[in-house]
Amino acid sequence: MRQTKFTKIRLLLQGANELFDEGKITSDEFAELVSGVENDYNKIVREMDIVDTSEILLNYINQSK
Amino acid sequence: MKQKQLTLQKFIDQVQAGSNNSLNERVSTMASLIIALSGLILYSDKALAFFDIAIIMPDKFAEKGVSTEIFVWLVAQTLSPLLIIIGSILRPYFYAYTIPIYCYVLQFYFVLIDYSLVDDGYSYAYSLGITALLVLIMYFARTASQRSTKMMIEQSKEKIRKSKVEHAAD
């Protein structure tokens, strides 16, 4: 599932790069797209960290029971 | 401006719908499983013995005194390269090859260095090795996607920086 999210981000980036290379969008528009995509990326990574931390905590609780 | 938005929206829709790219991913995953199976199949004689599954062996082998284990191993040896070829044609993920490589290296050791005729004592080596490989594969699969996405973002940002420098120079 996480891989799919990253794949979608990469595909969006690829599309944005192609549009920029073909001159269909300006550098400002391209920068805006990249910034949005980076925000999404950071959000996914943060969620991953939260999940990882939760797993560690749960394991610790289960072990100490 | 509207045309640009439409072009981009069309692309986003394709991504959201999971067009050909997700199909490619599915095919690559299936191909990786086939490649993994090509290695694991070498272990089928032990799996059959462990689960106590009886198989029918052609008479010509029984007459020559070939044991069921060796017959299953021979069949697995025959099937394994075919699975590797089929899997390779379908473009698997590279790390899937680690499983057949490990199985064949272990077999190479058994054939050339070990003096026993049946590799009965290798069950633990197979199980431990495959488990370690699977853990590694899961780890790399998890981090590789993240790293390549980050790299692509950085490359795009670099492109923007270069473009701005070029515009400033003009």
gemmi code that builds the backbone of each chain (N, CA, C; Angstrom):
import gemmi

chains = {
    "A": [
        ("MET", (0.837, -1.204, 0.000), (0.000, 0.000, 0.000), (0.867, 1.248, 0.000)),
        ("ARG", (1.905, 1.238, 0.884), (2.810, 2.391, 0.950), (3.571, 2.538, -0.359)),
        ("GLN", (3.959, 1.393, -0.935), (4.686, 1.418, -2.193), (3.812, 2.041, -3.273)),
        ("THR", (2.507, 1.737, -3.226), (1.600, 2.270, -4.235), (1.542, 3.791, -4.126)),
        ("LYS", (1.527, 4.316, -2.902), (1.486, 5.765, -2.710), (2.746, 6.409, -3.286)),
        ("PHE", (3.895, 5.810, -2.998), (5.148, 6.341, -3.527), (5.169, 6.244, -5.056)),
        ("THR", (4.629, 5.148, -5.575), (4.591, 4.979, -7.033), (3.760, 6.086, -7.667)),
        ("LYS", (2.624, 6.397, -7.029), (1.766, 7.459, -7.573), (2.502, 8.791, -7.570)),
        ("ILE", (3.241, 9.041, -6.495), (4.014, 10.284, -6.407), (5.053, 10.336, -7.529)),
        ("ARG", (5.735, 9.213, -7.747), (6.762, 9.181, -8.793), (6.134, 9.405, -10.181)),
        ("LEU", (4.954, 8.811, -10.383), (4.291, 8.982, -11.678), (3.861, 10.428, -11.890)),
        ("LEU", (3.380, 11.063, -10.815), (3.002, 12.474, -10.913), (4.218, 13.334, -11.233)),
        ("LEU", (5.317, 13.021, -10.562), (6.561, 13.766, -10.808), (7.030, 13.579, -12.247)),
        ("GLN", (6.936, 12.341, -12.695), (7.344, 12.027, -14.064), (6.500, 12.829, -15.056)),
        ("GLY", (5.184, 12.861, -14.816), (4.271, 13.610, -15.679), (4.594, 15.092, -15.658)),
        ("ALA", (4.837, 15.624, -14.443), (5.155, 17.051, -14.308), (6.456, 17.380, -15.023)),
        ("ASN", (7.442, 16.489, -14.890), (8.731, 16.683, -15.570), (8.553, 16.712, -17.090)),
        ("GLU", (7.733, 15.773, -17.579), (7.496, 15.713, -19.029), (6.829, 16.997, -19.523)),
        ("LEU", (5.812, 17.462, -18.765), (5.103, 18.683, -19.163), (6.054, 19.887, -19.169)),
        ("PHE", (6.948, 19.910, -18.160), (7.905, 21.010, -18.061), (8.915, 20.947, -19.204)),
        ("ASP", (9.413, 19.739, -19.483), (10.388, 19.569, -20.574), (9.798, 19.945, -21.925)),
        ("GLU", (8.505, 19.628, -22.080), (7.853, 19.940, -23.362), (7.430, 21.413, -23.437)),
        ("GLY", (7.648, 22.130, -22.344), (7.307, 23.564, -22.311), (5.833, 23.827, -22.121)),
        ("LYS", (5.094, 22.811, -21.657), (3.650, 22.993, -21.487), (3.303, 23.673, -20.164)),
        ("ILE", (4.238, 23.659, -19.217), (4.038, 24.405, -17.959), (5.289, 25.246, -17.676)),
        ("THR", (5.072, 26.342, -16.949), (6.202, 27.233, -16.646), (6.990, 26.681, -15.459)),
        ("SER", (8.167, 27.271, -15.196), (8.978, 26.777, -14.074), (8.274, 27.029, -12.732)),
        ("ASP", (7.498, 28.133, -12.653), (6.765, 28.408, -11.408), (5.683, 27.351, -11.165)),
        ("GLU", (4.991, 27.006, -12.230), (3.946, 25.971, -12.105), (4.573, 24.619, -11.744)),
        ("PHE", (5.706, 24.349, -12.367), (6.421, 23.101, -12.093), (6.888, 23.064, -10.630)),
        ("ALA", (7.419, 24.223, -10.173), (7.885, 24.315, -8.781), (6.727, 24.094, -7.809)),
        ("GLU", (5.569, 24.643, -8.180), (4.380, 24.488, -7.323), (3.976, 23.010, -7.224)),
        ("LEU", (4.023, 22.339, -8.382), (3.682, 20.909, -8.420), (4.655, 20.084, -7.577)),
        ("VAL", (5.946, 20.367, -7.755), (6.975, 19.619, -7.010), (6.818, 19.853, -5.511)),
        ("SER", (6.515, 21.102, -5.156), (6.338, 21.416, -3.738), (5.149, 20.628, -3.152)),
        ("GLY", (4.055, 20.580, -3.907), (2.874, 19.828, -3.456), (3.180, 18.349, -3.296)),
        ("VAL", (3.896, 17.822, -4.276), (4.266, 16.405, -4.254), (5.197, 16.116, -3.064)),
        ("GLU", (6.112, 17.051, -2.795), (7.042, 16.864, -1.673), (6.288, 16.853, -0.341)),
        ("ASN", (5.273, 17.718, -0.246), (4.445, 17.726, 0.975), (3.770, 16.378, 1.188)),
        ("ASP", (3.230, 15.832, 0.069), (2.575, 14.513, 0.147), (3.579, 13.447, 0.581)),
        ("TYR", (4.771, 13.529, -0.008), (5.834, 12.571, 0.323), (6.156, 12.629, 1.818)),
        ("ASN", (6.359, 13.858, 2.325), (6.692, 14.018, 3.751), (5.578, 13.483, 4.650)),
        ("LYS", (4.336, 13.708, 4.199), (3.176, 13.233, 4.983), (3.195, 11.696, 5.074)),
        ("ILE", (3.461, 11.061, 3.936), (3.487, 9.578, 3.918), (4.610, 9.065, 4.834)),
        ("VAL", (5.786, 9.702, 4.741), (6.928, 9.267, 5.562), (6.604, 9.449, 7.055)),
        ("ARG", (5.948, 10.573, 7.381), (5.562, 10.814, 8.787), (4.620, 9.721, 9.276)),
        ("GLU", (3.637, 9.384, 8.416), (2.674, 8.315, 8.763), (3.399, 7.000, 8.987)),
        ("MET", (4.409, 6.736, 8.133), (5.188, 5.493, 8.262), (5.892, 5.459, 9.605)),
        ("ASP", (6.476, 6.618, 9.981), (7.195, 6.697, 11.261), (6.258, 6.429, 12.424)),
        ("ILE", (5.040, 7.000, 12.320), (4.063, 6.811, 13.403), (3.702, 5.329, 13.524)),
        ("VAL", (3.483, 4.701, 12.366), (3.132, 3.269, 12.370), (4.273, 2.454, 12.981)),
        ("ASP", (5.510, 2.766, 12.567), (6.670, 2.034, 13.089), (6.779, 2.186, 14.601)),
        ("THR", (6.627, 3.442, 15.090), (6.728, 3.708, 16.522), (5.622, 2.956, 17.268)),
        ("SER", (4.411, 2.968, 16.694), (3.301, 2.261, 17.346), (3.614, 0.775, 17.465)),
        ("GLU", (4.180, 0.224, 16.383), (4.503, -1.209, 16.408), (5.524, -1.520, 17.502)),
        ("ILE", (6.531, -0.661, 17.619), (7.575, -0.862, 18.638), (6.952, -0.791, 20.043)),
        ("LEU", (6.098, 0.211, 20.243), (5.448, 0.383, 21.548), (4.570, -0.823, 21.896)),
        ("LEU", (3.797, -1.260, 20.892), (2.906, -2.413, 21.117), (3.719, -3.659, 21.473)),
        ("ASN", (4.822, -3.863, 20.748), (5.682, -5.013, 21.032), (6.235, -4.943, 22.447)),
        ("TYR", (6.638, -3.728, 22.837), (7.210, -3.526, 24.170), (6.161, -3.843, 25.237)),
        ("ILE", (4.935, -3.342, 25.018), (3.848, -3.584, 25.984), (3.564, -5.078, 26.087)),
        ("ASN", (3.487, -5.738, 24.908), (3.201, -7.174, 24.893), (4.292, -7.981, 25.609)),
        ("GLN", (5.544, -7.555, 25.415), (6.658, -8.281, 26.040), (6.683, -8.095, 27.554)),
        ("SER", (6.336, -6.888, 27.991), (6.432, -6.596, 29.426), (5.235, -7.113, 30.218)),
        ("LYS", (4.215, -7.666, 29.509), (3.035, -8.203, 30.215), (3.379, -9.464, 30.990)),
    ],
    "B": [
        ("MET", (-3.966, 28.213, -20.411), (-3.913, 27.817, -18.991), (-4.858, 26.640, -18.725)),
        ("LYS", (-6.079, 26.770, -19.331), (-7.065, 25.711, -19.137), (-6.573, 24.398, -19.765)),
        ("GLN", (-5.922, 24.559, -20.932), (-5.386, 23.391, -21.639), (-4.359, 22.661, -20.769)),
        ("LYS", (-3.505, 23.461, -20.098), (-2.467, 22.894, -19.224), (-3.119, 22.103, -18.089)),
        ("GLN", (-4.134, 22.719, -17.501), (-4.821, 22.068, -16.373), (-5.454, 20.755, -16.820)),
        ("LEU", (-6.039, 20.803, -18.032), (-6.688, 19.592, -18.559), (-5.662, 18.484, -18.786)),
        ("THR", (-4.511, 18.871, -19.355), (-3.457, 17.873, -19.629), (-2.981, 17.242, -18.327)),
        ("LEU", (-2.756, 18.098, -17.333), (-2.265, 17.601, -16.045), (-3.325, 16.751, -15.345)),
        ("GLN", (-4.584, 17.230, -15.426), (-5.678, 16.486, -14.787), (-5.816, 15.097, -15.415)),
        ("LYS", (-5.652, 15.047, -16.751), (-5.759, 13.773, -17.468), (-4.685, 12.808, -16.949)),
        ("PHE", (-3.497, 13.364, -16.760), (-2.391, 12.533, -16.276), (-2.652, 12.048, -14.856)),
        ("ILE", (-3.147, 12.980, -14.007), (-3.447, 12.618, -12.608), (-4.520, 11.521, -12.579)),
        ("ASP", (-5.541, 11.670, -13.446), (-6.613, 10.666, -13.501), (-6.069, 9.295, -13.877)),
        ("GLN", (-5.127, 9.308, -14.845), (-4.521, 8.033, -15.269), (-3.793, 7.372, -14.105)),
        ("VAL", (-3.083, 8.227, -13.331), (-2.333, 7.709, -12.184), (-3.289, 7.161, -11.130)),
        ("GLN", (-4.351, 7.949, -10.852), (-5.315, 7.523, -9.831), (-6.020, 6.234, -10.245)),
        ("ALA", (-6.318, 6.133, -11.535), (-7.019, 4.930, -12.014), (-6.115, 3.723, -12.034)),
        ("GLY", (-4.800, 3.956, -11.900), (-3.844, 2.834, -11.920), (-3.812, 2.214, -13.291)),
        ("SER", (-3.367, 2.972, -14.271), (-3.370, 2.508, -15.664), (-2.316, 1.425, -15.890)),
        ("ASN", (-1.627, 1.523, -17.015), (-0.664, 0.482, -17.388), (0.438, 0.284, -16.361)),
        ("ASN", (0.789, 1.371, -15.650), (1.903, 1.264, -14.717), (1.618, 0.288, -13.594)),
        ("SER", (0.363, 0.316, -13.084), (0.040, -0.615, -11.998), (-0.026, -2.043, -12.542)),
        ("LEU", (-0.410, -2.147, -13.821), (-0.430, -3.477, -14.446), (1.000, -4.007, -14.528)),
        ("ASN", (1.930, -3.116, -14.920), (3.337, -3.508, -14.976), (3.833, -3.959, -13.614)),
        ("GLU", (3.415, -3.235, -12.568), (3.834, -3.599, -11.208), (3.320, -4.976, -10.832)),
        ("ARG", (2.062, -5.227, -11.202), (1.463, -6.533, -10.879), (2.206, -7.652, -11.608)),
        ("VAL", (2.515, -7.396, -12.880), (3.236, -8.407, -13.683), (4.620, -8.646, -13.072)),
        ("SER", (5.301, -7.547, -12.669), (6.639, -7.679, -12.080), (6.579, -8.442, -10.756)),
        ("THR", (5.532, -8.197, -9.974), (5.379, -8.916, -8.706), (5.185, -10.401, -8.976)),
        ("MET", (4.333, -10.694, -9.973), (4.076, -12.100, -10.311), (5.375, -12.750, -10.828)),
        ("ALA", (6.106, -12.002, -11.665), (7.373, -12.516, -12.200), (8.370, -12.779, -11.065)),
        ("SER", (8.392, -11.884, -10.061), (9.297, -12.060, -8.914), (8.938, -13.323, -8.140)),
        ("LEU", (7.623, -13.573, -8.018), (7.182, -14.789, -7.314), (7.619, -16.042, -8.082)),
        ("ILE", (7.534, -15.969, -9.414), (7.956, -17.112, -10.240), (9.458, -17.343, -10.062)),
        ("ILE", (10.230, -16.247, -10.038), (11.684, -16.366, -9.856), (11.986, -16.966, -8.472)),
        ("ALA", (11.273, -16.483, -7.452), (11.475, -17.016, -6.096), (11.135, -18.507, -6.066)),
        ("LEU", (10.050, -18.860, -6.764), (9.620, -20.267, -6.817), (10.675, -21.141, -7.488)),
        ("SER", (11.365, -20.591, -8.480), (12.387, -21.371, -9.183), (13.496, -21.824, -8.227)),
        ("GLY", (13.734, -21.033, -7.184), (14.722, -21.429, -6.179), (14.107, -22.352, -5.139)),
        ("LEU", (12.912, -21.969, -4.690), (12.255, -22.740, -3.614), (11.875, -24.148, -4.061)),
        ("ILE", (11.644, -24.302, -5.373), (11.219, -25.612, -5.892), (12.312, -26.676, -5.668)),
        ("LEU", (13.568, -26.231, -5.556), (14.666, -27.176, -5.305), (14.523, -27.833, -3.939)),
        ("TYR", (13.705, -27.202, -3.117), (13.500, -27.648, -1.752), (12.253, -28.540, -1.633)),
        ("SER", (11.594, -28.788, -2.793), (10.302, -29.481, -2.768), (10.400, -30.921, -2.241)),
        ("ASP", (11.523, -31.606, -2.471), (11.641, -32.991, -1.967), (11.554, -33.003, -0.444)),
        ("LYS", (12.172, -31.979, 0.181), (12.111, -31.914, 1.649), (10.720, -31.526, 2.129)),
        ("ALA", (10.081, -30.635, 1.391), (8.721, -30.199, 1.764), (7.755, -31.383, 1.680)),
        ("LEU", (7.878, -32.177, 0.606), (6.990, -33.338, 0.445), (7.214, -34.357, 1.557)),
        ("ALA", (8.513, -34.547, 1.901), (8.829, -35.502, 2.974), (8.306, -34.988, 4.322)),
        ("PHE", (8.445, -33.662, 4.536), (8.004, -33.073, 5.805), (6.494, -33.218, 5.983)),
        ("PHE", (5.740, -32.949, 4.910), (4.273, -33.041, 5.000), (3.766, -34.461, 4.700)),
        ("ASP", (4.700, -35.369, 4.493), (4.379, -36.777, 4.252), (3.421, -36.951, 3.066)),
        ("ILE", (3.750, -36.300, 1.970), (2.918, -36.385, 0.766), (3.536, -37.433, -0.169)),
        ("ALA", (2.692, -38.409, -0.545), (3.188, -39.471, -1.432), (3.019, -39.033, -2.881)),
        ("ILE", (3.989, -39.383, -3.720), (3.868, -39.044, -5.145), (4.046, -40.303, -5.985)),
        ("ILE", (3.473, -40.239, -7.179), (3.600, -41.403, -8.076), (4.862, -41.223, -8.920)),
        ("MET", (5.725, -42.242, -8.867), (6.989, -42.155, -9.599), (6.945, -43.140, -10.783)),
        ("PRO", (7.411, -42.716, -11.970), (7.416, -43.654, -13.109), (8.228, -44.916, -12.784)),
        ("ASP", (7.777, -46.032, -13.338), (8.397, -47.331, -13.022), (9.891, -47.383, -13.349)),
        ("LYS", (10.261, -46.728, -14.455), (11.664, -46.816, -14.894), (12.629, -46.309, -13.814)),
        ("PHE", (12.164, -45.331, -13.030), (13.016, -44.824, -11.943), (13.034, -45.805, -10.769)),
        ("ALA", (11.828, -46.338, -10.461), (11.715, -47.290, -9.351), (12.553, -48.533, -9.640)),
        ("GLU", (12.510, -48.975, -10.920), (13.281, -50.173, -11.306), (14.784, -49.976, -11.138)),
        ("LYS", (15.227, -48.755, -11.357), (16.665, -48.454, -11.233), (17.060, -48.146, -9.789)),
        ("GLY", (16.081, -48.218, -8.898), (16.364, -48.003, -7.475), (16.494, -46.548, -7.070)),
        ("VAL", (15.932, -45.653, -7.911), (15.972, -44.210, -7.572), (14.943, -43.941, -6.483)),
        ("SER", (15.344, -43.243, -5.447), (14.402, -42.948, -4.366), (13.458, -41.815, -4.780)),
        ("THR", (12.328, -41.746, -4.064), (11.330, -40.710, -4.369), (11.938, -39.322, -4.219)),
        ("GLU", (12.753, -39.145, -3.176), (13.376, -37.840, -2.916), (14.223, -37.385, -4.110)),
        ("ILE", (15.040, -38.313, -4.616), (15.906, -37.954, -5.750), (15.070, -37.681, -7.002)),
        ("PHE", (13.983, -38.457, -7.191), (13.118, -38.233, -8.349), (12.490, -36.829, -8.295)),
        ("VAL", (11.969, -36.462, -7.118), (11.356, -35.134, -6.957), (12.406, -34.045, -7.202)),
        ("TRP", (13.603, -34.276, -6.692), (14.698, -33.319, -6.868), (15.039, -33.147, -8.359)),
        ("LEU", (15.034, -34.298, -9.100), (15.302, -34.241, -10.544), (14.231, -33.442, -11.283)),
        ("VAL", (12.971, -33.675, -10.906), (11.867, -32.939, -11.540), (12.020, -31.439, -11.244)),
        ("ALA", (12.351, -31.144, -9.975), (12.526, -29.734, -9.577), (13.672, -29.094, -10.361)),
        ("GLN", (14.756, -29.859, -10.546), (15.906, -29.373, -11.313), (15.517, -29.050, -12.745)),
        ("THR", (14.591, -29.852, -13.292), (14.159, -29.644, -14.672), (13.252, -28.416, -14.783)),
        ("LEU", (12.380, -28.264, -13.783), (11.415, -27.165, -13.829), (12.047, -25.806, -13.514)),
        ("SER", (13.021, -25.822, -12.614), (13.595, -24.572, -12.125), (14.107, -23.623, -13.230)),
        ("PRO", (14.949, -24.107, -14.176), (15.397, -23.181, -15.234), (14.252, -22.634, -16.075)),
        ("LEU", (13.236, -23.480, -16.294), (12.087, -23.006, -17.080), (11.386, -21.857, -16.354)),
        ("LEU", (11.245, -22.013, -15.037), (10.610, -20.955, -14.241), (11.445, -19.671, -14.284)),
        ("ILE", (12.776, -19.832, -14.231), (13.649, -18.644, -14.291), (13.471, -17.939, -15.638)),
        ("ILE", (13.404, -18.719, -16.705), (13.251, -18.115, -18.044), (11.908, -17.382, -18.149)),
        ("ILE", (10.828, -18.068, -17.713), (9.494, -17.444, -17.792), (9.464, -16.166, -16.943)),
        ("GLY", (9.989, -16.277, -15.709), (10.003, -15.123, -14.803), (10.820, -13.971, -15.371)),
        ("SER", (11.958, -14.280, -15.982), (12.832, -13.230, -16.523), (12.185, -12.487, -17.678)),
        ("ILE", (11.438, -13.237, -18.502), (10.755, -12.594, -19.641), (9.749, -11.556, -19.133)),
        ("LEU", (9.121, -11.849, -17.994), (8.095, -10.945, -17.456), (8.669, -9.789, -16.633)),
        ("ARG", (9.985, -9.616, -16.655), (10.675, -8.520, -15.955), (10.388, -8.468, -14.450)),
        ("PRO", (11.039, -9.344, -13.693), (10.824, -9.332, -12.242), (11.639, -8.231, -11.560)),
        ("TYR", (11.360, -8.003, -10.276), (12.203, -7.084, -9.515), (13.550, -7.775, -9.294)),
        ("PHE", (14.602, -7.006, -9.342), (15.942, -7.582, -9.332), (16.212, -8.442, -8.087)),
        ("TYR", (15.736, -7.966, -6.922), (16.052, -8.662, -5.674), (15.428, -10.064, -5.587)),
        ("ALA", (14.460, -10.356, -6.469), (13.841, -11.690, -6.462), (14.858, -12.776, -6.814)),
        ("TYR", (15.887, -12.375, -7.558), (16.906, -13.353, -7.974), (17.727, -13.871, -6.791)),
        ("THR", (17.694, -13.173, -5.670), (18.514, -13.605, -4.524), (18.100, -15.002, -4.032)),
        ("ILE", (16.805, -15.327, -4.148), (16.347, -16.643, -3.657), (16.926, -17.795, -4.482)),
        ("PRO", (16.732, -17.816, -5.839), (17.382, -18.907, -6.595), (18.899, -18.889, -6.473)),
        ("ILE", (19.500, -17.687, -6.384), (20.973, -17.626, -6.244), (21.384, -18.336, -4.953)),
        ("TYR", (20.694, -18.014, -3.852), (21.025, -18.650, -2.565), (20.846, -20.169, -2.650)),
        ("CYS", (19.704, -20.610, -3.196), (19.409, -22.054, -3.272), (20.446, -22.770, -4.130)),
        ("TYR", (20.820, -22.151, -5.246), (21.787, -22.805, -6.125), (23.198, -22.802, -5.538)),
        ("VAL", (23.549, -21.747, -4.812), (24.874, -21.714, -4.167), (24.955, -22.826, -3.114)),
        ("LEU", (23.870, -22.972, -2.344), (23.826, -24.029, -1.335), (23.923, -25.407, -2.002)),
        ("GLN", (23.237, -25.540, -3.136), (23.270, -26.806, -3.868), (24.666, -27.067, -4.455)),
        ("PHE", (25.285, -26.010, -4.929), (26.638, -26.109, -5.468), (27.589, -26.633, -4.390)),
        ("TYR", (27.416, -26.098, -3.191), (28.230, -26.546, -2.052), (27.989, -28.036, -1.798)),
        ("PHE", (26.699, -28.427, -1.812), (26.343, -29.830, -1.568), (26.933, -30.757, -2.635)),
        ("VAL", (26.811, -30.377, -3.894), (27.250, -31.233, -4.998), (28.779, -31.388, -5.014)),
        ("LEU", (29.500, -30.288, -4.813), (30.961, -30.338, -4.983), (31.753, -30.551, -3.691)),
        ("ILE", (31.260, -30.051, -2.587), (32.073, -30.092, -1.364), (31.603, -31.153, -0.370)),
        ("ASP", (30.263, -31.280, -0.244), (29.733, -32.271, 0.692), (29.869, -33.671, 0.091)),
        ("TYR", (30.131, -34.667, 0.939), (30.316, -36.035, 0.437), (29.061, -36.894, 0.543)),
        ("SER", (27.983, -36.351, 1.148), (26.755, -37.148, 1.268), (25.995, -37.131, -0.068)),
        ("LEU", (25.165, -38.165, -0.274), (24.436, -38.266, -1.542), (23.091, -37.560, -1.515)),
        ("VAL", (22.498, -37.459, -0.334), (21.219, -36.743, -0.183), (21.424, -35.651, 0.860)),
        ("ASP", (20.975, -34.432, 0.511), (21.248, -33.294, 1.400), (20.213, -33.193, 2.530)),
        ("ASP", (20.117, -34.267, 3.293), (19.141, -34.301, 4.396), (19.427, -33.249, 5.470)),
        ("GLY", (20.694, -33.000, 5.712), (21.048, -32.092, 6.806), (20.936, -30.621, 6.457)),
        ("TYR", (20.418, -30.308, 5.264), (20.413, -28.911, 4.819), (19.121, -28.165, 5.127)),
        ("SER", (18.187, -28.857, 5.760), (16.876, -28.240, 5.996), (16.987, -26.929, 6.761)),
        ("TYR", (17.803, -26.938, 7.823), (17.935, -25.729, 8.640), (18.621, -24.616, 7.852)),
        ("ALA", (19.636, -24.992, 7.069), (20.349, -23.991, 6.264), (19.401, -23.349, 5.253)),
        ("TYR", (18.549, -24.181, 4.618), (17.576, -23.662, 3.663), (16.612, -22.714, 4.369)),
        ("SER", (16.036, -23.204, 5.487), (15.009, -22.417, 6.185), (15.577, -21.101, 6.701)),
        ("LEU", (16.742, -21.176, 7.363), (17.343, -19.957, 7.924), (17.738, -18.980, 6.822)),
        ("GLY", (18.358, -19.515, 5.777), (18.804, -18.663, 4.673), (17.637, -17.980, 3.987)),
        ("ILE", (16.589, -18.755, 3.701), (15.425, -18.187, 3.009), (14.755, -17.134, 3.902)),
        ("THR", (14.656, -17.422, 5.200), (14.039, -16.455, 6.121), (14.844, -15.153, 6.119)),
        ("ALA", (16.175, -15.286, 6.232), (17.034, -14.092, 6.245), (16.888, -13.319, 4.932)),
        ("LEU", (16.838, -14.047, 3.816), (16.698, -13.379, 2.520), (15.364, -12.653, 2.408)),
        ("LEU", (14.295, -13.307, 2.884), (12.970, -12.689, 2.805), (12.915, -11.410, 3.638)),
        ("VAL", (13.532, -11.458, 4.827), (13.565, -10.268, 5.693), (14.318, -9.132, 4.979)),
        ("LEU", (15.448, -9.478, 4.371), (16.231, -8.477, 3.638), (15.436, -7.896, 2.467)),
        ("ILE", (14.778, -8.795, 1.739), (13.988, -8.352, 0.580), (12.878, -7.399, 1.025)),
        ("MET", (12.202, -7.763, 2.135), (11.120, -6.907, 2.631), (11.665, -5.533, 3.024)),
        ("TYR", (12.849, -5.543, 3.649), (13.457, -4.284, 4.087), (13.815, -3.414, 2.875)),
        ("PHE", (14.450, -4.039, 1.873), (14.862, -3.266, 0.697), (13.652, -2.769, -0.089)),
        ("ALA", (12.635, -3.631, -0.198), (11.438, -3.228, -0.937), (10.798, -2.021, -0.257)),
        ("ARG", (10.850, -2.022, 1.071), (10.215, -0.947, 1.822), (10.982, 0.370, 1.675)),
        ("THR", (12.301, 0.284, 1.703), (13.090, 1.519, 1.670), (13.407, 1.973, 0.242)),
        ("ALA", (13.485, 1.035, -0.698), (13.871, 1.398, -2.076), (12.868, 2.360, -2.693)),
        ("SER", (11.583, 2.081, -2.493), (10.549, 2.918, -3.066), (10.618, 4.336, -2.494)),
        ("GLN", (10.838, 4.413, -1.187), (10.932, 5.714, -0.512), (12.149, 6.502, -1.025)),
        ("ARG", (13.298, 5.805, -1.108), (14.527, 6.476, -1.522), (14.435, 6.978, -2.960)),
        ("SER", (13.876, 6.144, -3.853), (13.820, 6.569, -5.257), (12.856, 7.747, -5.425)),
        ("THR", (11.783, 7.782, -4.599), (10.850, 8.916, -4.674), (11.549, 10.197, -4.225)),
        ("LYS", (12.282, 10.092, -3.120), (13.005, 11.256, -2.597), (14.022, 11.762, -3.630)),
        ("MET", (14.705, 10.812, -4.275), (15.707, 11.167, -5.274), (15.062, 11.912, -6.453)),
        ("MET", (13.871, 11.425, -6.848), (13.174, 12.060, -7.973), (12.752, 13.483, -7.618)),
        ("ILE", (12.324, 13.679, -6.362), (11.930, 15.021, -5.908), (13.150, 15.950, -5.968)),
        ("GLU", (14.288, 15.442, -5.470), (15.506, 16.262, -5.460), (15.948, 16.611, -6.880)),
        ("GLN", (15.814, 15.639, -7.799), (16.190, 15.897, -9.206), (15.298, 16.976, -9.821)),
        ("SER", (13.998, 16.906, -9.486), (13.064, 17.912, -10.013), (13.393, 19.286, -9.454)),
        ("LYS", (13.741, 19.346, -8.161), (14.081, 20.628, -7.532), (15.353, 21.209, -8.166)),
        ("GLU", (16.280, 20.308, -8.483), (17.524, 20.736, -9.127), (17.226, 21.317, -10.512)),
        ("LYS", (16.289, 20.687, -11.206), (15.892, 21.163, -12.532), (15.286, 22.562, -12.435)),
        ("ILE", (14.466, 22.767, -11.387), (13.848, 24.090, -11.183), (14.938, 25.140, -10.915)),
        ("ARG", (15.906, 24.751, -10.058), (16.993, 25.689, -9.727), (17.765, 26.090, -10.999)),
        ("LYS", (18.086, 25.085, -11.817), (18.831, 25.350, -13.047), (18.038, 26.260, -13.986)),
        ("SER", (16.740, 25.969, -14.084), (15.878, 26.760, -14.958), (15.836, 28.212, -14.501)),
        ("LYS", (15.764, 28.415, -13.176), (15.702, 29.780, -12.640), (17.017, 30.523, -12.887)),
        ("VAL", (18.131, 29.774, -12.757), (19.454, 30.387, -13.006), (19.560, 30.800, -14.474)),
        ("GLU", (19.091, 29.911, -15.362), (19.130, 30.224, -16.800), (18.290, 31.446, -17.132)),
        ("HIS", (17.086, 31.519, -16.523), (16.195, 32.667, -16.762), (16.818, 33.955, -16.240)),
        ("ALA", (17.477, 33.844, -15.071), (18.123, 35.032, -14.470), (19.264, 35.509, -15.360)),
        ("ALA", (19.978, 34.560, -15.967), (21.092, 34.904, -16.857), (20.605, 35.583, -18.130)),
        ("ASP", (19.408, 35.141, -18.604), (18.830, 35.752, -19.811), (18.433, 37.208, -19.509)),
    ],
}
model = gemmi.Model(1)
for chain_id, residues in chains.items():
    chain = gemmi.Chain(chain_id)
    for i, (resn, *xyz) in enumerate(residues, 1):
        res = gemmi.Residue()
        res.name, res.seqid = resn, gemmi.SeqId(i, " ")
        for name, pos in zip(("N", "CA", "C"), xyz):
            atom = gemmi.Atom()
            atom.name, atom.element = name, gemmi.Element(name[0])
            atom.pos, atom.b_iso = gemmi.Position(*pos), 0.0
            res.add_atom(atom)
        chain.add_residue(res)
    model.add_chain(chain)
structure = gemmi.Structure()
structure.add_model(model)
structure.setup_entities()
